[in-house]
């Protein structure tokens, strides 16, 4: 027995697809959602797809198997890992991709992912290479004190990622594709440049683009292509234009029954953060200075995420001409109000 819900939440779309939420412990003390999509006779489904795989934590695979067992027992669905027809990865972050390697011991279901995410899945070292691009320059631009904790963590973070072994991707996806005649692909960069949302009738599987409790973590586009506040806001606008979506299911936490209200709240929260950073920039400051000004009680567990967020917000304000940037002799960016 695991401590996931004994009966997974289910939504039946207008087109007849049964969507089950399978919470998993992607890593110790960190949960994520995988989604099971089923069509056809429950006793002999014509289609069963798993969207995202959780992480590489010790409980992740067991939680997936327990979730499927609960779907079988509670809803009469003849589903199992071995019977899957498809696996879809919404974006190549460890809490969504990391469980894929363990799943390969139980299923040969073909994998689909956004085309530019394919190298990160088929060549896991590409993730580390992307995160380790010019780490010295990154640390310098952020204005991190040399030799400090944050300086070291920024330089090491690529090597700390937990990624699966190389897995072939059978179906590279593009924006606007309809996978397996039922999953509409919507490219939503910002949180991650290769991220997709999937629309199934009136349901949107929103990955980490829309989350019910928090804004998704962001980092500057100069660190990772497709990231950043500008891309995130543009993707919010794009999803907001979708017509007929009545439920969004994110990569973490619970459902979002009012898509437009959640998008408006996320957009407003982003602008609140931008306004707070602008107010904090009272004199020429580095991103590290701004981080400490905005988060004086910074906890170590949050430090890197908030550093990335501060950098992404600063980058956006500079892109829009609200802040101006000059370079300090040591390579640090110095930011002032324009």
N, C-alpha and C positions, 0 to 999 in steps of 0.2 A: 504493500500500500504506500502511496505517496500522499503528500499533503495538498495536491491539486484538487480542485473541485471534483466531487465524485460524479456529477452529471454535468458535462460541458454545456455551455450556453449554445443554443441553436437558433438560427434564423433561416426561414425558408423564403427564398426570393420569389418574386412574381413569376419568374420563368421556371420555377421548380427546383432550383439548385439549393441543396441543404448545406448551410455554412456552419461549421462547428468551431468554437474557440477552444484551443488547447493550450492552457498556460503551462509553461515549463520553467524550471530553474536553469536558465541559460548558463549561469555561473553561480557559485555560492552567494546567497543573499542578493541575487539579482534575477528578476523574472522577465520573461518575454512571452509573446503570444505567437504560436503557430496556428494556422488555419487549415481545416480539412474541408474540402469542397466535394460533395457527392451528388451524383445524378443517377436516375434510373430506379429500378426496383431495389428497395433496401436489401432484399435477400440475395440479389445478384446485380450490384451496381454496374452501370455501363461506364462510369467515369468516377475516379477518385483522385484528387490532387491535394498535395500538401504545399501550402504557401509558407515559406520560411521553415527553418529547421532548429531554431534555438542555437545554443552555444555548445561549447565543448566541456561544460561542467560535468561533474561525476553523476549528477542526478538527471541530466537533460534527456537522455535516451529513455530512461525508465519512466519519466514523466510523459513523454510522447506515447510510449506503449500503454501506460495506464490510461491516458486520455482516450486512445483508440478502443481499449477494452471497455471503458465506460460508455462510449458511443455504441459499441456492440450491445452491451447489456441494457442500456437505458433507452436506446432508440431502435434497436433491432437492425442496425446497419451491418452488413457483412463486409467490414473494412479491416485492413491490417496493413502493416508496412509492406509486406510482400505483395499485396494486391494493388498498390498504388500505380496509377497510370502516368503520373506527372509530379515533379517537384519544381517549384518556382522559387527563386531567390529574389527578394525585392531589392536588396542592396548588399554589397559585400562587407558588412560589418560583422565582427565576431559573434555577436548575440543573435544574428539572423542566419549566418553562413556556417558558423563553427560546428554545428551538429551534423553537417552533411557527410563528413567522413565516416562517422559511426553508422549513419543510415545506410551507407553503401554496403555494409555487411548484411543487410536485410532486404534491400530492394534494388532492382536494376532500372527503376523508373527514370525516364529521360529528364534531364535538368534543363530548365529554361531560365535565362537571366538577360538583363539589358546588355546589348552588344558590347558596350565599352566596359562592362563589368567582367566579361569573359576572361581576360588575362588574369584577374585577381583570383579566379576560381580554378582555372587550368594551370596557372603558374603562381602558386601561393607566395613565392618570394617577391612578386610584383607589389604586393601590399606593403611589405617591409620597405621595398625600394621607394615607393611613393611617399611613405611617412618619413623616411630617412633622407629625403632630398634636401641637401644643403642644411643639415641641422645646425651647423655652426652659424650660418647666416640667419637662420630663423631665430635662434637664441639671441643673437646680437641685435636684430631688428626689434625684438620684443623689449630690449633694454633689461634683460635679466642679469642680476649680479653674477659675475663669473664664479663658478664653483659652488653656487647655492643649490638648494634642493630642486627648485623649479628648473634651473639651468640643466641639471643632470637628467631630470625626468623628460624634458623636451628632447634632449639628445638621445635618450635611450628608448623612446616610446615605440619606435618601429620594431625593435627587437623584442618588445614585451607582448606584441599581439599574438593571440592564439588563433591560428588559421588551420584549416583542414589540409589533408594531403591533396595533391592535384586530382581534380575530378573533371572529366570531360563535360562540356556544355553542349547538349544536342541541338538546342534551339536558341540562337541569339535573337533577342527581341529588339524592336524599334518602336519609337513612339507611334501610336495609332494602330499597331498590330492588334489582331484579335486571335489570341492563342487558343488552340483547340476549339475554335468556333464559339467560345463563350467568355473568355477573359480579355477585356479591353485594356490595353496597355497605355498608361499615361506617364510620361517622363516627368519627374518632379525633383529636379536638382535643388540644392540648397543645403540640407542636412548632409547629403552625400551626392556627389555628382552623377552617380550611376543609378540613383534610386528611381523605382517605379511604383506607382499605385496601380491597382487592378480593380476595374469595375465589373461587377457581376450583376446585371439588371439594376436594381435600385440600391445595391450595396457597394460601397467603396472600401476595399482593403487598402488602408492609407499608409501602411508601413510606419516609418517614423516621421512622415511629413506632417500628419495631424495626430496629436496625442491628446487624451482627454484631461490630463492633470498638469502637464508641463509643456513648455516650449521645447522643441527638439534642440539638441546641442548643435552649435554652428562653429565653424572655423573659417578663417579668411581664405579667399580663393587663391591667394598667392601661395598658400601651403598645399592646397589640394584642389585640382581643377574641378569646377562644378559646384564648389562649396560657396558659402558666403551669404550675406544678408540680401544682396540684390537678387540673387537666384532664388532664394527662399521666398521673398515677397512676390516675385513674378510667378512662382509656382503656386502660392496661395491664391493669387488672382486667377490663375488658370483653372484650378480645381473649383473655385467659387463659381465659375461660369458653367459648370456641369449642370445639366437640367435633369431633374427627376431622381436625384440621389437622396434617399431618406434615412440612410444609416451609414456611418463610417466606423470601421473597426481598425484600430491602430495596432502598432507593433508592441505596445505595452498597455497595461491597465484595461479599463472597461470600454463599453460602446459609447458612441457619440451619436445620439438620435437627432441632433439638429446640426447638420453640417455647416450651414451658413453662420449660425451663431458661434460655433467653435472657431471658424476661420476669422470672423470679426474679432473675437477675443484674442486670438493668437497675433493678428496684425496689430491690434491695439497694444498688446504687451510688448511687441517688438519696438514700437515707436516710443513706449514709455522707457525702455532700456536705452534707446538712442538719445532721448531727451536727458536722461539721468547722466549719461556719459558726457554729453555736451556741457551740462551744468558743472560737472566735476572738473572739466578741463579749464582751470582758472589761470594757467600759465603754461609755458612750454613743458610738456610732460611726455614721458615714454609710456608705452602700453603697460609696462609693469607698474609704473606710478599710478596710472589710471585704475588698474586692477585693485591696488591697495586702497585707493581712495574710495572706490565703489564698494569694496568688500573688506572693511577694516578687521572683521573677525573671520577672515578666510580660514577655512579648515583644509587640512592637507588632502582629504579625500575628494574635495571639490576643486582643488586649485587648478589643475590642468584644464578641466572643462571650462571653468570661469575665465582662465587666461585666454583660451581659444575664443570664447565668446567676446571678451573685451577686444581682442584683436580684430574679430569680424566686424563688430560694431564700429570700431575706429576706422577700419578700412572703408566701410560704407560711407561714413560721414566725410571721409577724405575724397572718395569717388564723387560724391554729390557736391563737393565744394564747400561744405560746412566747416570742415577742418582743413588746415594746411599742414604739410609735412616737410620738415627739413631733416637732414641726416647729421647726426653727431659724429665726431671724429672716430668713435669706436664702432660705427655702423648702426647704432640705435636710431630708430625713428623718433623724432621730436614733433609733437603735435600741438598746434595752437588753433584757436578759433580764427576762421578766415575773416 
